[in-house]
Every structure is written in structure tokens, then in C-alpha cells.
Amino acid sequence: MKKNYISGSFLNKNHPKDEKINLFLLVFSIKQMYFLFYVIWNRNPYRESRYTQGICVKFFIFVQSMSQIQLEPFTSVDFDQFIGWITSEKALIQFAGPTFHYPLTREQLETHISSESREIFRVRHSTQNCIIGHAEMVVNKRNESARLALILIGDPNMRGKGLGKELIRELLSLGFNKMNLHRLELNVYDFNQSAIACYQQAGFRIEGILRENQRVGNQFWSTIVMSILKNEWESQL
């Protein structure tokens, strides 16, 4: 049986207006604490000690946890919305590679979610309380690693707002902090420069390129392999 790494919201979902107000106040307070901590940290002569660094890592993880993004289990209830986001064969291949075939169906998704090695998430916008995307982690327990896959902000109205970056940060925190993995990796097509830039800003490094390994119609697409190690993630907090 899979271990559930996803924690519930600390706010009362029965009162959406109160939730938005409480979340705003909490995030505002945390950001003020973050700024104060940053000032203290840069003036602290003991900041190189392991004890101080340990406290810093935990604090920055806590600050990052105040994200607009929540990861929740992906179930059959989400199938229709998920299928609606995939509008063409090209879009499906760019999003999922060879994982599915077009047109995407509920039967394909039923088989897909039965995999024991995959942690499959729907992505909720916590302040607007709606599902906006999808993400997965293919876990290799023996090597303490995972591959991030099928990452998507599916709602067109939510794109271009920095939520993709927040989603990546949330996945990194989940993989390294809660699952205690050593390495995370992902694949991205070489023409997807915006995604590559997003992953690099999160700390991923390019390891190599699989040249023209994916055929799409009469074209061949090349795949870039990127990764980040736990110590690299911790060093940038």
C-alpha cells in the first residue's frame, strides 16, 4: 500500500471567505517573518554552524509550505476534467510523452492510476479552491530517487501567473523533505524553453540530451534530461 505524503489543509474549508482572509493574513505574517529572518541571517556570525543551518532549512521549508498550490490524490473523479485539458495529439505527447495515446480515454487513466510506483496528484489552487493542474512522481525506492512527470497547469486562465514554479517547489519539498529522497529528475523537450527556464530556476541542472528520440508526425523531437540532488536543493533554501 502506498504511503500518503499529502497533508490536509490547516484552514476550515466550510467557510471559503474566512479561508481566504485567514490565508492572506497568514501569508502576510510569514512574509514579514521571512524578511526579518533574512536580515538576522545575514548579520549572524554563527550562520555557518550546522545547528543554525538546520534551523534555516526547516524555516525555509515552512515558508515554502505556505504556497497557493496543494497536492491531492488524483482519482477517477478527476478524469473528465483532465481529459478536457488535452486538446490535440501534439499537446498530449508534449505533456506525457509516450505514456498515453490520443485520444485520451478513461480506460487509459484507470490503468495508469493502478501503478504502484507512481504518486499521482491533482493540483488545487488553495485560495480559489479549484483544481488547476496535474503532476506525478515515479518513485524508485531502491535508489531513493524519483522522476517528475506529467506536470501541467491545465486551466488556461491560471497559466502565466507563476503557479508552475510554485508547483515545482511543492514537488521538490515533497520529494526531499517528506519522502527523504536523494535525487529528483525529469525529462523535457528541447524546444520547451519556458519549462526549461522554470526548472533551472528551481535548481535543476541539465545532464544530457536524447537526440531526436520521439517521433511526432513527420518530426523528431529531442529530450533534455535534468536533475537535482537533495544537498543542492538544501543549499539554495
N, C-alpha and C positions, 0 to 999 in steps of 0.2 A: 504493500500500500504506500502511496506517495505521502510524503510529509508536507503538511500545509505551511508554507512560509509566509502566507499573507495574513496580516493582522487587520482587524476591523477598524472602522473609523472611531475616533475618540469623541466625535460630536453626535448630537441627537438628530437622527435623520427624520424624525417625526415632525420636526419644526424647521423647514428649509430656510426660512428667513432668519431665524435665530442662528442657524448653522453658518450662513454667510457672514453675519455680523461677528459671531464668535471667531470664525476663521480669520476674518480680516484683522481683528484685534490681536489675535494670537500671532499671526504672521508679522504684523507691525511691531509687536513687542520683541519677537525673535530677531527681527532685522536690527532693532536697536541694540539688543544684546550682542548680536554678531559684530556690529560696528565697534562697540565698547571692547569686546574681546579682541578684535583685530588691533586696536590701539594698544591694549595691555600687552598683547603678544609681541608686538614689535618693540616694546620698551622693556621686555622681560629678559634679564641677563641669564635666566636659567632655562631658556626655551629649548636648548639643545638636549636637556636631560630626557631619558626615556619616560620617566613618570609624567613630565609635562607634555611630551608628545602624545602619550597615551590619552591623556585628558583631552587634548586638542582634537585627536581623531574622533573620539566619542562625541565631542561637542559639535564638530562639523557634520557628522553623520546625523545628529539630532536636528540640526538646522536644515539639512537637505531633506529630511523626512517631512518637513512642512511644505511639501510640493502640492501643486494643483492636480498632480497625477496620482491615481490609485490603481494598483493592480489587483484584479479579482479573477477568480476561476472562470475560464471560458467553458460554456456548456451549450447544449442543444438549443437553449432559449435564444442564444446569440447568432444562430446560423443564418437566419434570413437577413439580418442587418449586415452581417459580414459578407454574404454573397452579393448584396446590393452595392457594396463598395467596389467590387471588381467588375469594371465596365467593358473590358476587352481582353483578348488573349495576351496581347503585349503587356498590359498592366498586370495581369496575373503572373506572367513569367518574371517581370521586373520585381514584383513583390515577393514571390515564392519560389522562383527558380523552377526546377523540375518536380517540386513536391506535389502539385496538383495538375490536372489537365482541364482545359476550357471546353465547355462552360462548367464552372464550379457547381457542385451539387451537394445536397445534404448528405447523400450516401458517402461521398468522399470525406466530408467532415466527420461523420460518425466513425469511420475507420481511423481517421487522423487522430482524434482525441483519445483513442484507446491505447495509444503508445505510452508505455511506462517510463520511457526515458525523456519524455517531453513535459516541461512545465508550460502550460498554455494559459495565457491571460487575456482577458478583455481589459481595456484601458478606460477608466472612468475619470471624467473631469470633476473634481471634488466640489468645486464651488457651484457649478451649473448642474451637477448631479445627473449627468448623461454619459452614455458610452460613446467614446470618440475614436477608439482605435484598438489595436491588437499587437501582441508581442509574444514571443516564445523563447524558451531556453532548452536546448538539447544537452542534457547533462551526462557527463562521463565521470561517474563516481570514482572509478579506479584511478584516473589521472587528476582528480579534483579540478576538473575544468568543465566548461560549458560553451556551446556555440549559441550566440544570439541569432534569432531568425524570425522571419515574417513580421518585421517591425513596420507598423503602419499607423499614421494618423488618418483614419478613413473618412472622417467627416470633413468635407471640403471647407466648411466655414471655420474650422479650427486650425487649418494649416497656415503657416507663415506667422505664427504667434509665439514661437519658441517652445511649443509643447513637445516637439520631437526631442529637443535637448533635455527637457525635464524627464521624458520617458527613458532616455538612455541613462541619465543619472540614477533614476529609480532602479533600473535593471542592474546597474553596477553595484549599488548599495545592497540590493537583494543578493546578488551573486557572491560578493566579497564579505559583506557584513553578516548577513543572516545564514547563508549557505556555507560560508567559510571556504570558498573555492580559491584555487591558486591562480587560475588563468581563465580569461574570457576571450572569445574570438568571434569574428563574424565575416561574412562574405558580402561584397557589394560590387555591382557592375561598374566598370571604369568610367562610364560616361555620367554617372550619377554624382556629379561634383558637389552638390549641396549636401548630400548624405555623407560623403567622404569628409567634407569640412566639419560637419557636425560630430562625426566620430573622432576626428583628430582633436577637436576642442575638448572632448571628453577624456582624452588621454590615449586613445588607440593609436597604434603605430602600424604602418604598412609593412607586412612581412614579405609579400611577393605578389605575383600576378599569374593567373592561369590564362594563358593567351588563347582567345577565341575558342573557349571551351563550351559555349552554349549557343546552339543554333536557334535562330528565331526567324522564320520565313526564309528569305534568301541571305540573311545576315548572320554573322557570328559575333557574339558578344564575349568580351574578356572580363574575368572576375578578379577583383583585388581581395587579398586575404589580409585582415587586420586583427590585431590582438592587443591585450593589456594584461599585465600581471598585477597581483594584489599589492605588492610593495610600490609599484608605480602609481596605482590608484591612491594609496595612502599618502604618498609623497606630495600629491597635488591638492590635498584637502586643506 
